[in-house]
Amino acid sequence: MFTLSRPFFLLACLLLAAALTGCVTRPMIDTSKLQKPATVAIVDIPKMRSLAIIGLVSPNFPRQSFTSRTDYYFELTVPAQSDPAKVANYAQQVNNTAMQQIINTPKPMSVGGGAAVGAIGGLVGGLIQGSAEETQKRAMGFQAEVLKRFPDHDLANDFVKALREALAARGIASRIVEADKSTGPRLRWAATDVDGKAYPDVADGNYPAVDADVLVQICPVAFYNAPGPMNSYFRHVSVGVALFDARSKAFIGMQTINYKRTRSDFEYLTYSGLLDDLDRAVPALQDALLSLVPKVASIVSADPQLSP
């Protein structure tokens, strides 16, 4: 008897990426066509949630940033004028999706050995599924566990602060402009890709132009993710970047920057293991996210070395 474990899920991740992206090229911001701005306005973002998720998720794939697909990763406010019937419990929706992925996960298979071996394989598969479902329910309390240990934990604020410091070091003045926090980050103004296809989920409201050279929008995502019930939790970190001419509202470009894991010392075989190492795991997630700040600052400052 053999089991389909880590290799299967790695292949599944690749297949999912191919299915979602097709032949679409990841959008890139060509900095060689830009001038270094003297001033930028950074659109504020909601607080980021602390999450540990089982399942194949794709917030860093092309055209996913700045859409409803990333709402789950932020703490959202609910406008008082919203129709309660239309205010979705997004956390429950995503949890249900994760549960369905667990249920649909291929279970250990038997080759040969007759009905007895097949029955054992089915029993093991059922145990794995049941354990994963229970783990996912426990993981919904991950944020509470993080805040118990780190009451001031705020990845969004940390990222924005570090980005402003990095821009200041490059001689660029920055300021924060407010945004609607009833959703995750949304493109402030209309934008189209290189093929003329409009990006979805533009922010509601007719936002005015801003007195700055460039409007900077960011959509950071950082959480622990196990692709399947037989996989370890690892750091899943990325940041979407979108730039506009702040005065004319003209779209400049969009790009997603992904954290590349180079070490395995922050991978956890079980959710309990992740909780037991929270004193290291949470700062490690912060380090991974902040490691993307220099790249974002280089894009905003029109570093010619980053041009395609």
N, C-alpha and C positions, 0 to 999 in steps of 0.2 A: 504494500500500500504506500502511496506517496501523497503529499499534500501540495496544493498550489498556494504558495505563500508570497514572499517578498518579490521574486522575479515576476510573478503574475501581475502584481499590483503596479510594479514599475512599468510593465508593458501596457497595462490598462491606462496609466497616466499618460503615456505617449500617445496611445490611440485616442484618448479623450481630447488631448491637445490638438491632434490632427483633425479630429471631427469638428472641434469648435473654431479652429482657425482656418482650416482648408488651405487654400493657396494664398491667403492674405498675408502680406508682408507687415511685420510689426512697424507701426508708425515711428518715425524718427524725426527729431528736430534738427535741421541742418543749420548749425551755428555759424557756418561760413558765410551765410547770407544775412546774418544779423549784425547789429552794432551793439557794443556794450552799453547797457542803459546806465543812466546816472541815478534814476529813481525807479523803484518798483513798488507795486501794491500787491500784498499777499492776501488772498481771500481766506478768511478764517474757516476752520473746520470744527466739527463736533468732536467731543472726546472719543477716543478709541476704546473699544471694549477689549477685555482680556478674555481670550477664548482658547479652548482646547477642543478640537473637532475631529471626529472620525468620519471619513468619506472623501470622495474626490471633489475638490472645490477648485474654482478657477478665477479668482478675482484679479489675477495678474495677466490674463490672456488679452490679446488685442481687442479694443473697443469695450472692455469691461469696466475700466476705470471711469469714474464720474457717471455711473449708471446705477439703477436700483439694485444691481447684482452685488454692489458693495455696501448697501445700507446696513446689512447685518453686523458689519464690523465696527459700527459707530453707535454711541449712545445718543439717541434721537429724542428731541422734544416733540410734544404733540400740540399743535396750534389749538387755541381755545375754540376757534371757529370750525374746527374739523368735525365732520359727521362721524360720530363714534362707530357707526356701522362700517365706515370705510377706512378706519384706522386699523390696519392689519397688525396682528401680533407677529412681527417679522421673525422674532426669535423662535417662536413656535413653528413657523413655517419652515425655517431652515433646519430646526431640529427634526421635524417630520421628514424632511428630505434626506437628512443624514441617516435617520432610522431606516428609510426605504432602501438606501444604498447598502446598509448593513444586511437587510433582509435579502436583497438581491445578490449579495456577494457569493460567488461560487464557493461551495463548501469543500472540505477535503474529499477527494475522490479515491475510490479503490479500483485497482486494475487486477483482475483475477481474484481467486480466493473464495468465489461463490457468494451466496446470499448472506452468510454470517459476516464475512468481511464487509460486504456492502452495508449491512445493518450497523456495524460498528462505525463505518465511515459516516453514515447518516447521523448517528448519535453524537459523534464528535462535532460534526458540522452544526448540529442543533445547540450543543454546548457553547461553541464559539459564537454563534449568533446571539444566544441569550446573554452571554457575558458582555458582548459588544453593546447590546441594547442597554444593559444595566450601567455600563461604563459611560455611555453617552448621556444617560440621565444624570449621573453623578457630575459629569463634566459641565453641565449647565450651571453648576455652582462655582465654576472656576474663577469667575471675576470676584465673587465674594471672598474666596480663599486668598486671592492676590491682594485685595484691599485690606484684609486682616493683617497681612504681613507688611504691606507697603501702602499705608493710608493715603499718601500723596502721589501715588502712581498715576501718571498722565502722559502717555506716549505722544499724544497730539501736541500738547504744549511743549514737550521736550524737543520734538522735531522742528516745530516752527521757530522756537527760540534758537536752536542750533543753526537753522538755515539763515536766520537774520544775522547771526554773528558771522557766519561764513561769507555772506554777501557784504557785510560791513568791512571785513578783512580785504575784500576786493574793491573797496571804494564805492560801493553801491548803497545808497540810502533806501531803507524800506519802511513801510508802514502796513498796518493791518486794516483790512476793510471787512465789515461784518457780512454775515451770510445767514440765510435761512437754515436753521439747524433741526428742522423737522424731517429732513432727509439727509442722506450722506452727501458728500461733495457732488455738485452738478456744474456742468459748464455754464458760465455766467451768460455768455452770449452765443449766438448761432455759430456753428463751425462745420466745415466739410473736410473730408479726407482728400487725398491726392486724386482720387477717381471721381470727386464731386459728390460723393455720398454723404448725406448729412449725418452727423453724430447724434445719437438719441439722447433723450432725457435732459434737454437744456432746462436750466433753472426757470421756475415760474417767476413772473414779474419782469417788468421792463427796467432792468438795472441801468442807471445812467453811466456815462463815461467817467473815468477817474483821472485826476490830475497826477499822472505819473507816466513814465515812458512805457513800462510794461506791466500788465496785470498777470500775476503768477497764481496758478491754481495747483493744488496738490491733493492727491488722494492716496495717503499712506495706508497700508494694510500690514498687520503683524500679529501672528497668532501661532499656536502650536497645532500641528495637523498630523494625524495618522491616516494615510490613504485608505486603509482598510483595517479590519479587526485583528489581522495578524501582522500589522506593521507598527513600527516605532513612531512615536510623536517626534516631529522635527520642527525647526523654525521656518515658517512660511512668511516671507517678508518681501514687500515690493512697494513702490510708490509711483503713482501716475503723475505726470507733470503736463500742464497745458499752459500755453502762453498766448496772450492777446496784446495787441497794441491798445494800451489803456485809454487813449484819447479817441481813437477812431473805432474801437471795438473790433478791429480786423483780427481774424484768427491767424496766429503765427504757426502753431504746431502743437503736437502732442506726442508724448513718449512715456513708456513704462519702463522703470528700472527695477530689476530683480536682484535680490540678495543671492549671492552664490555661496552655497555651503561648502566650506573647505575642511571642516573638522566634524567628527561625529561625537564629540564629548558632550553635546547637548541634545542627544537623541535618547528617548525614553521608551522602553519596551512596553511599559504599562502606565496607565493614568496615575496609579498610586505612586509609581516611581517618580513621575513628574511632580506630584505634590510634595513628596519627600525632599525633593531638591529645589524647592521653590526659591530659596534664598539665592541660588545661582541661576536658576532657569529664567526668572523674570529679568534680572539685569542683563542676561545674555540676549534676550529678545530685544531689549532696549539698545544694546550695543549693535545688534544686527541692523536695526532700523536706522540708527544714527550713522552707521557706516555708509549710508546712501546719500547723506547730506552733501559731501563734497562734489559728487556727480551732479546733483541737482543744481548746486550753486554754480558749477562750471557751465551747465546748459544755460541758466538764466543770464550769466555774465558773458555769453557768446564766445566761449573759449573755442578758437578755431581748431584746436587739436581734436575736438569731438566731432567735427564734421564728417559725414559719411565718406 
